[in-house]
Amino acid sequence: MLRWIGIGIGLLTAVLFGFIIAAIFLGEGFRAAWRDVFIVILAALQLISAVLSIAILIAILYAVEQINRLARNNVIPKLDEALSKANEALDTTRAIANNVRESAQTATTATTYVAERVVSPIIRISSLVTGVRAAAVTLARRGKPEEPAS
């Protein structure tokens, strides 16, 4: 393969040197004729490059359309499925949070009820008993002589 590339480059170089030498020695008519030939060759190459550019553009548009179709047929349904699962998980989480909120409210209500109905009377009775005991101790000391402090 490299051998043929080398042969092609050598041949093009030889032809180019031949044209340069011919242009120098053969005169104005030769240069004008080959100028026209090269203009035609350049126009043909530009036409080929324009056709290839259009073909590449069409290939890119086709690839973009295929990617778009793939996204519509495969990716978007999977995203919709994932979104519906996420919404289900979110709804479940909201329901659990509401249950926790209701349980906390019930616990708060029960604590308030126990504090008002059970503990408060016990505290009042305990205070009353302590007061009666203090009164009894005070009354019991009335008749005794005071002991001297040491």
C-alpha positions as YAML, in Angstrom:
chain: A
units: angstrom
residues:
- id: 1
  name: MET
  ca: [0.00, 0.00, 0.00]
- id: 2
  name: LEU
  ca: [2.73, 2.46, 0.96]
- id: 3
  name: ARG
  ca: [4.60, 1.46, -2.20]
- id: 4
  name: TRP
  ca: [1.68, 2.56, -4.40]
- id: 5
  name: ILE
  ca: [1.31, 5.82, -2.48]
- id: 6
  name: GLY
  ca: [5.02, 6.50, -3.03]
- id: 7
  name: ILE
  ca: [4.69, 5.71, -6.74]
- id: 8
  name: GLY
  ca: [1.66, 8.05, -7.04]
- id: 9
  name: ILE
  ca: [3.45, 10.92, -5.27]
- id: 10
  name: GLY
  ca: [6.55, 10.41, -7.43]
- id: 11
  name: LEU
  ca: [4.46, 10.38, -10.62]
- id: 12
  name: LEU
  ca: [2.59, 13.56, -9.62]
- id: 13
  name: THR
  ca: [5.89, 15.26, -8.81]
- id: 14
  name: ALA
  ca: [7.34, 14.27, -12.21]
- id: 15
  name: VAL
  ca: [4.24, 15.52, -14.05]
- id: 16
  name: LEU
  ca: [4.35, 18.81, -12.09]
- id: 17
  name: PHE
  ca: [8.02, 19.36, -12.96]
- id: 18
  name: GLY
  ca: [7.21, 18.51, -16.60]
- id: 19
  name: PHE
  ca: [4.46, 21.15, -16.68]
- id: 20
  name: ILE
  ca: [6.71, 23.76, -15.07]
- id: 21
  name: ILE
  ca: [9.49, 23.12, -17.59]
- id: 22
  name: ALA
  ca: [7.00, 23.08, -20.51]
- id: 23
  name: ALA
  ca: [5.44, 26.36, -19.30]
- id: 24
  name: ILE
  ca: [8.86, 28.00, -19.21]
- id: 25
  name: PHE
  ca: [10.07, 26.82, -22.61]
- id: 26
  name: LEU
  ca: [6.94, 26.42, -24.77]
- id: 27
  name: GLY
  ca: [5.48, 29.87, -24.38]
- id: 28
  name: GLU
  ca: [2.20, 31.70, -23.96]
- id: 29
  name: GLY
  ca: [-0.11, 29.37, -25.95]
- id: 30
  name: PHE
  ca: [0.79, 26.34, -23.84]
- id: 31
  name: ARG
  ca: [0.19, 28.25, -20.59]
- id: 32
  name: ALA
  ca: [-3.20, 29.59, -21.76]
- id: 33
  name: ALA
  ca: [-4.38, 26.13, -22.83]
- id: 34
  name: TRP
  ca: [-3.35, 24.47, -19.58]
- id: 35
  name: ARG
  ca: [-4.73, 27.35, -17.54]
- id: 36
  name: ASP
  ca: [-8.14, 26.60, -19.06]
- id: 37
  name: VAL
  ca: [-7.68, 22.88, -18.36]
- id: 38
  name: PHE
  ca: [-6.86, 23.54, -14.71]
- id: 39
  name: ILE
  ca: [-9.84, 25.89, -14.37]
- id: 40
  name: VAL
  ca: [-12.09, 23.09, -15.64]
- id: 41
  name: ILE
  ca: [-10.42, 20.59, -13.26]
- id: 42
  name: LEU
  ca: [-10.87, 22.98, -10.29]
- id: 43
  name: ALA
  ca: [-14.53, 23.51, -11.24]
- id: 44
  name: ALA
  ca: [-15.04, 19.74, -11.38]
- id: 45
  name: LEU
  ca: [-13.37, 19.32, -7.97]
- id: 46
  name: GLN
  ca: [-15.59, 22.05, -6.53]
- id: 47
  name: LEU
  ca: [-18.65, 20.31, -7.95]
- id: 48
  name: ILE
  ca: [-17.54, 17.02, -6.41]
- id: 49
  name: SER
  ca: [-16.91, 18.69, -3.04]
- id: 50
  name: ALA
  ca: [-20.35, 20.35, -3.15]
- id: 51
  name: VAL
  ca: [-22.01, 16.99, -3.91]
- id: 52
  name: LEU
  ca: [-20.04, 15.32, -1.10]
- id: 53
  name: SER
  ca: [-21.00, 18.13, 1.29]
- id: 54
  name: ILE
  ca: [-24.67, 17.63, 0.43]
- id: 55
  name: ALA
  ca: [-24.29, 13.86, 0.92]
- id: 56
  name: ILE
  ca: [-22.64, 14.39, 4.32]
- id: 57
  name: LEU
  ca: [-25.41, 16.80, 5.31]
- id: 58
  name: ILE
  ca: [-28.06, 14.25, 4.33]
- id: 59
  name: ALA
  ca: [-26.22, 11.55, 6.29]
- id: 60
  name: ILE
  ca: [-26.08, 13.80, 9.37]
- id: 61
  name: LEU
  ca: [-29.79, 14.60, 9.07]
- id: 62
  name: TYR
  ca: [-30.57, 10.88, 8.77]
- id: 63
  name: ALA
  ca: [-28.47, 10.13, 11.87]
- id: 64
  name: VAL
  ca: [-30.23, 12.89, 13.83]
- id: 65
  name: GLU
  ca: [-33.62, 11.52, 12.76]
- id: 66
  name: GLN
  ca: [-32.62, 8.01, 13.86]
- id: 67
  name: ILE
  ca: [-31.44, 9.34, 17.23]
- id: 68
  name: ASN
  ca: [-34.71, 11.26, 17.60]
- id: 69
  name: ARG
  ca: [-36.74, 8.14, 16.76]
- id: 70
  name: LEU
  ca: [-34.69, 6.09, 19.22]
- id: 71
  name: ALA
  ca: [-35.29, 8.68, 21.92]
- id: 72
  name: ARG
  ca: [-39.04, 8.77, 21.23]
- id: 73
  name: ASN
  ca: [-39.43, 4.99, 21.10]
- id: 74
  name: ASN
  ca: [-37.06, 3.85, 23.84]
- id: 75
  name: VAL
  ca: [-35.83, 6.60, 26.12]
- id: 76
  name: ILE
  ca: [-39.02, 8.60, 26.66]
- id: 77
  name: PRO
  ca: [-41.17, 5.56, 27.62]
- id: 78
  name: LYS
  ca: [-38.51, 4.45, 30.09]
- id: 79
  name: LEU
  ca: [-38.34, 7.96, 31.53]
- id: 80
  name: ASP
  ca: [-42.13, 8.01, 31.84]
- id: 81
  name: GLU
  ca: [-42.02, 4.64, 33.62]
- id: 82
  name: ALA
  ca: [-39.31, 5.87, 35.99]
- id: 83
  name: LEU
  ca: [-41.30, 9.04, 36.62]
- id: 84
  name: SER
  ca: [-44.45, 7.07, 37.46]
- id: 85
  name: LYS
  ca: [-42.47, 4.86, 39.87]
- id: 86
  name: ALA
  ca: [-40.98, 7.96, 41.49]
- id: 87
  name: ASN
  ca: [-44.46, 9.48, 41.83]
- id: 88
  name: GLU
  ca: [-45.73, 6.26, 43.44]
- id: 89
  name: ALA
  ca: [-42.82, 6.32, 45.90]
- id: 90
  name: LEU
  ca: [-43.54, 9.98, 46.62]
- id: 91
  name: ASP
  ca: [-47.23, 9.26, 47.25]
- id: 92
  name: THR
  ca: [-46.30, 6.39, 49.59]
- id: 93
  name: THR
  ca: [-43.87, 8.66, 51.42]
- id: 94
  name: ARG
  ca: [-46.53, 11.34, 51.78]
- id: 95
  name: ALA
  ca: [-48.98, 8.78, 53.19]
- id: 96
  name: ILE
  ca: [-46.36, 7.57, 55.69]
- id: 97
  name: ALA
  ca: [-45.56, 11.16, 56.67]
- id: 98
  name: ASN
  ca: [-49.28, 11.84, 57.24]
- id: 99
  name: ASN
  ca: [-49.52, 8.70, 59.40]
- id: 100
  name: VAL
  ca: [-46.51, 9.83, 61.43]
- id: 101
  name: ARG
  ca: [-48.02, 13.30, 61.81]
- id: 102
  name: GLU
  ca: [-51.32, 11.79, 63.01]
- id: 103
  name: SER
  ca: [-49.47, 9.48, 65.43]
- id: 104
  name: ALA
  ca: [-47.49, 12.42, 66.82]
- id: 105
  name: GLN
  ca: [-50.71, 14.41, 67.26]
- id: 106
  name: THR
  ca: [-52.32, 11.44, 69.04]
- id: 107
  name: ALA
  ca: [-49.28, 11.10, 71.32]
- id: 108
  name: THR
  ca: [-49.39, 14.83, 72.10]
- id: 109
  name: THR
  ca: [-53.10, 14.63, 72.89]
- id: 110
  name: ALA
  ca: [-52.58, 11.57, 75.11]
- id: 111
  name: THR
  ca: [-49.70, 13.26, 76.94]
- id: 112
  name: THR
  ca: [-51.78, 16.37, 77.54]
- id: 113
  name: TYR
  ca: [-54.70, 14.27, 78.80]
- id: 114
  name: VAL
  ca: [-52.49, 12.27, 81.16]
- id: 115
  name: ALA
  ca: [-50.87, 15.46, 82.44]
- id: 116
  name: GLU
  ca: [-54.21, 17.18, 83.10]
- id: 117
  name: ARG
  ca: [-56.32, 14.25, 84.31]
- id: 118
  name: VAL
  ca: [-53.89, 11.88, 86.04]
- id: 119
  name: VAL
  ca: [-50.71, 13.64, 87.09]
- id: 120
  name: SER
  ca: [-52.24, 16.95, 88.17]
- id: 121
  name: PRO
  ca: [-54.55, 15.38, 90.80]
- id: 122
  name: ILE
  ca: [-51.69, 13.25, 92.12]
- id: 123
  name: ILE
  ca: [-49.53, 16.36, 92.47]
- id: 124
  name: ARG
  ca: [-52.35, 18.16, 94.30]
- id: 125
  name: ILE
  ca: [-52.85, 15.22, 96.68]
- id: 126
  name: SER
  ca: [-49.11, 14.98, 97.26]
- id: 127
  name: SER
  ca: [-48.96, 18.71, 98.02]
- id: 128
  name: LEU
  ca: [-51.90, 18.39, 100.41]
- id: 129
  name: VAL
  ca: [-50.28, 15.43, 102.22]
- id: 130
  name: THR
  ca: [-47.01, 17.32, 102.49]
- id: 131
  name: GLY
  ca: [-48.83, 20.35, 103.88]
- id: 132
  name: VAL
  ca: [-50.74, 18.22, 106.41]
- id: 133
  name: ARG
  ca: [-47.51, 16.53, 107.48]
- id: 134
  name: ALA
  ca: [-45.77, 19.87, 107.92]
- id: 135
  name: ALA
  ca: [-48.72, 21.15, 109.95]
- id: 136
  name: ALA
  ca: [-48.71, 18.01, 112.10]
- id: 137
  name: VAL
  ca: [-44.98, 18.31, 112.73]
- id: 138
  name: THR
  ca: [-45.37, 21.97, 113.63]
- id: 139
  name: LEU
  ca: [-48.26, 21.23, 115.98]
- id: 140
  name: ALA
  ca: [-46.40, 18.32, 117.55]
- id: 141
  name: ARG
  ca: [-43.43, 20.56, 118.39]
- id: 142
  name: ARG
  ca: [-45.51, 23.17, 120.14]
- id: 143
  name: GLY
  ca: [-45.65, 21.44, 123.42]
- id: 144
  name: LYS
  ca: [-42.01, 20.34, 123.57]
- id: 145
  name: PRO
  ca: [-39.34, 22.58, 124.93]
- id: 146
  name: GLU
  ca: [-36.81, 23.75, 122.42]
- id: 147
  name: GLU
  ca: [-33.52, 21.98, 122.48]
- id: 148
  name: PRO
  ca: [-30.49, 24.17, 122.93]
- id: 149
  name: ALA
  ca: [-28.30, 24.51, 119.88]
- id: 150
  name: SER
  ca: [-24.86, 23.03, 120.32]
...
